[in-house]
Amino acid sequence: MFGNSVRVVALAAIAMSAAACVSPGGDTRDQKWQSAHAMRDEYLQIARSDEPGLEAALAAAPGYLVMDTFVLKILIIGTANGYGVLVDNRDHTETIVDHRTLAIGPGVEVARVGGVIVFHDAAALDAFKEGLTEFGAEAAAALKFGDFGGSVRGNTTGSSTTNHELFVGGVALHASIFWAFISRDEELGSSQ
């Protein structure tokens, strides 16, 4: 009994430390911004090709967020860590945000996940820009390596956003409730 508890705690610690590896590449602030813009452009291109109506939704929205995330979930506990570029269409600024997620529920996921979150009202956009904690539920069934495979995902958070998830690669089969912690990246901040 005690041995199983130690294993679960050890797996949770490994998951949390392994999930801490997604951030913009580069040594300088400018290099990190360039890396973040490259991720943003790549994921937007994929999302636009998958969903032709997305371009109009992005243009009409107060803003949007493009995220890059690594997820590691084993058995009951999972973590996700990543960053994103928050684009405010109202004043044409961009903000780099960090996020961390703790998930609880049965299943397994080791994956790289991208996403484009479209904000339908300014209050939701401002909340993400200032930092927030969000609670929701998610389920996923996915297997993708290179061009092989696909995914089915669904999530809900109760906020006024539309989330277009991009399963970049890995494996996922789980159902979870999650707490997401989003904050402005203090080092990179906002563009002028």
Disulfide bonds with the S-S distance in Angstrom:
none
